[in-house]
Amino acid sequence: PEDRHKHGLVLDYSLENNMVLQRYWQPQFQHNGFIKADEVRKYSDHLIEQYDVRSGQGSVTIARSMSGGNQQKVVIAKWIGMHPSIIIMDEPTRGIDVGAKRDIYDLMNELTAQGVAIIMVSSDLPEVIGMSDRILVVHEGKIAGEIPHEQATQENIITLATGGI
C-alpha cells in the first residue's frame, strides 16, 4: 500500500503478529480458533531472515520501533510469503533510505526473475524508468500511452501524463 502505516502494518503489534494478519485463520497458524504461537513465530523468523528485516528483537519487535525501510520490508515480506503470481506495489520506496531502496529493488528484480509480475505505481520517475520493462501512463483516469523500457525518458512520460501538451 502507498501508506504502510495506515494500510500495511498495525504499528503497535509485533512483527510476528503483523506477518500473519492476512492469514491467521489458515490451518498452519490456528487450530479450532486458537493461534499456534510457535508456528507464527517460526514463520515470522523465516521471513525476517529471508528478507533481511533488521529488527532489534526479532519477531517480538514492535513494528513502530523500526525504521521506515524495515517496516516496508515487513509489509512486502508478508505478502510475498503468500506466493502471489502478481503483486501491485504502490509507492514501494516512498519515505525510506537509499539502502532500503536498494534492498527493495533487488527483491523486485528477484521476484520478476522467478516469474512474478509486478505492477508498480510510483510518482518517482527515475524509479519508474529504472525498474520497469514497460510503462503505462495514466492521464485523466485513462491510459494515455505505453512506453517500452528502451524508449522511456522523463520527457516521454511527462508528455503523456500531461495529455501531450
C-alpha positions as CSV (number, residue, x, y, z in Angstrom):
1,P,0.0,0.0,0.0
2,E,1.0,3.6,-0.5
3,D,0.8,4.3,3.2
4,R,2.4,1.5,5.1
5,H,1.3,3.0,8.5
6,K,-2.4,3.1,7.7
7,H,-2.8,0.1,5.4
8,G,0.2,-2.1,5.7
9,L,1.0,-2.6,9.4
10,V,-0.5,-2.4,12.8
11,L,2.3,-0.3,14.3
12,D,1.7,-1.4,17.9
13,Y,1.8,-5.1,17.0
14,S,4.9,-7.3,17.0
15,L,6.4,-8.4,13.7
16,E,5.1,-11.9,14.2
17,N,1.5,-10.7,14.5
18,N,1.9,-8.3,11.5
19,M,3.4,-11.1,9.4
20,V,0.2,-13.3,9.8
21,L,-2.5,-10.7,9.9
22,Q,-3.8,-11.7,6.4
23,R,-3.5,-15.4,7.1
24,Y,-4.1,-16.1,10.8
25,W,-7.1,-18.3,10.1
26,Q,-5.2,-20.7,8.0
27,P,-4.6,-24.2,9.5
28,Q,-0.9,-23.5,9.5
29,F,-1.4,-20.8,12.1
30,Q,-4.5,-21.9,14.1
31,H,-6.4,-24.9,15.3
32,N,-10.0,-24.7,16.4
33,G,-9.7,-21.0,16.8
34,F,-6.6,-21.0,18.8
35,I,-3.4,-19.4,17.4
36,K,-0.4,-21.7,17.1
37,A,2.1,-19.2,18.5
38,D,5.1,-21.4,17.8
39,E,4.1,-21.7,14.1
40,V,3.5,-17.9,13.9
41,R,7.0,-17.3,15.4
42,K,8.7,-19.8,13.1
43,Y,7.1,-18.3,10.0
44,S,7.9,-14.7,11.1
45,D,11.5,-15.7,11.9
46,H,11.8,-17.2,8.5
47,L,10.5,-14.1,6.7
48,I,12.7,-11.8,8.8
49,E,15.8,-13.8,7.8
50,Q,14.8,-14.3,4.1
51,Y,14.0,-10.6,3.5
52,D,16.8,-9.2,5.7
53,V,14.4,-7.3,8.0
54,R,16.6,-5.6,10.6
55,S,14.7,-5.7,13.9
56,G,16.2,-5.3,17.3
57,Q,14.3,-8.1,18.9
58,G,13.4,-10.4,16.0
59,S,9.8,-11.5,15.8
60,V,8.8,-9.8,19.0
61,T,9.9,-6.3,17.8
62,I,7.1,-3.8,17.8
63,A,6.7,-2.5,14.2
64,R,6.6,1.1,15.3
65,S,10.1,0.9,16.7
66,M,11.7,0.1,13.3
67,S,13.0,2.3,10.5
68,G,10.7,3.0,7.6
69,G,12.7,0.9,5.3
70,N,12.4,-2.2,7.6
71,Q,8.7,-1.5,8.1
72,Q,8.4,-1.6,4.3
73,K,10.3,-4.8,4.1
74,V,7.8,-6.4,6.6
75,V,4.9,-5.2,4.5
76,I,6.4,-6.7,1.3
77,A,7.6,-9.9,3.0
78,K,4.2,-10.7,4.5
79,W,2.5,-10.5,1.0
80,I,5.3,-12.3,-0.8
81,G,5.1,-15.0,1.8
82,M,1.7,-15.9,0.3
83,H,3.4,-16.7,-3.1
84,P,1.4,-14.5,-5.4
85,S,1.8,-14.5,-9.1
86,I,1.1,-10.8,-9.4
87,I,2.0,-8.1,-6.9
88,I,0.8,-4.4,-7.0
89,M,3.3,-2.1,-5.3
90,D,2.0,1.4,-4.7
91,E,4.9,3.8,-4.0
92,P,7.2,0.9,-2.7
93,T,10.1,3.1,-1.8
94,R,8.5,6.3,-0.6
95,G,10.0,7.6,2.6
96,I,12.8,5.1,3.0
97,D,16.6,5.4,2.9
98,V,18.8,4.6,0.0
99,G,20.0,1.3,1.4
100,A,16.4,0.0,2.0
101,K,15.5,1.2,-1.6
102,R,18.3,-0.9,-3.0
103,D,17.1,-3.9,-1.0
104,I,13.6,-3.5,-2.3
105,Y,14.8,-3.0,-5.9
106,D,16.9,-6.2,-5.6
107,L,13.9,-8.0,-4.2
108,M,11.7,-6.8,-7.0
109,N,14.2,-8.0,-9.6
110,E,14.5,-11.4,-7.8
111,L,10.7,-11.8,-7.9
112,T,10.4,-10.9,-11.6
113,A,13.2,-13.4,-12.4
114,Q,11.1,-16.0,-10.6
115,G,8.1,-15.1,-12.9
116,V,6.2,-12.9,-10.5
117,A,4.5,-10.0,-12.3
118,I,4.9,-6.6,-10.5
119,I,2.7,-3.7,-11.2
120,M,4.4,-0.7,-9.7
121,V,2.7,2.6,-9.1
122,S,5.2,5.4,-8.4
123,S,5.5,9.1,-8.7
124,D,9.3,8.8,-8.7
125,L,10.1,8.9,-12.5
126,P,13.7,7.8,-12.2
127,E,12.4,4.8,-10.2
128,V,9.8,4.0,-12.8
129,I,12.3,4.3,-15.7
130,G,14.9,2.2,-13.9
131,M,12.7,-0.6,-12.7
132,S,10.1,-1.0,-15.5
133,D,10.0,-3.3,-18.6
134,R,7.2,-1.1,-19.9
135,I,5.4,1.9,-18.6
136,L,1.7,2.7,-18.9
137,V,1.0,6.4,-18.3
138,V,-2.5,7.4,-17.0
139,H,-3.9,10.8,-17.8
140,E,-7.4,11.9,-16.5
141,G,-8.2,8.3,-15.5
142,K,-7.4,6.7,-18.8
143,I,-4.3,5.0,-20.2
144,A,-2.7,7.7,-22.3
145,G,0.0,5.5,-23.7
146,E,2.5,2.7,-23.3
147,I,6.3,3.2,-23.4
148,P,8.7,0.3,-23.7
149,H,11.7,0.4,-21.4
150,E,14.1,1.2,-24.3
151,Q,12.1,4.4,-25.1
152,A,11.4,5.5,-21.6
153,T,12.5,9.0,-20.8
154,Q,11.2,11.5,-18.3
155,E,10.2,13.7,-21.3
156,N,8.1,11.0,-22.9
157,I,6.4,10.1,-19.7
158,I,5.6,13.7,-18.8
159,T,4.3,14.4,-22.3
160,L,1.8,11.5,-22.0
161,A,1.0,12.4,-18.3
162,T,0.0,16.0,-19.3
163,G,-2.1,15.0,-22.2
164,G,0.5,15.6,-24.9
165,I,0.9,19.3,-24.1
